[in-house]
Amino acid sequence: MALLPLGIEVEGRRKQQLGNLVHYGYGTFWGAIYGALMSRSRRPPGRSGLGLGTALFLAGDEFAVPALELSAPARETPGAATSPRSPPIGSTAPPPP
């Protein structure tokens, strides 16, 4: 794996460790921001959390992660890759046994 924008090559176990660091760091950072903002807001947290979660998913999983080559672009990843029991979206095939 290459973090092309940063000019860094990562392979094997280090790739997995870096992926975990990015995953947990991203969630922790945005969770802290959300908590700080919600503590000062009068808005109900449910809708705000849903909106933030959706925006972060789209920004991180669909754009940033593929741009850093931490995973393949979503269009190149079949739906079954995220759930071994589910067929790809739009597929008429039954789930695997």
PyMOL commands that set and color helices and strands:
alter all, ss='L'
color gray80, all
select helices_A, chain A and resi 4-6+12-39+45-67+74-76+79-81
alter helices_A, ss='H'
color red, helices_A
select strands_A, chain A and resi 2-3+8-9
alter strands_A, ss='S'
color yellow, strands_A
deselect
rebuild
show_as cartoon
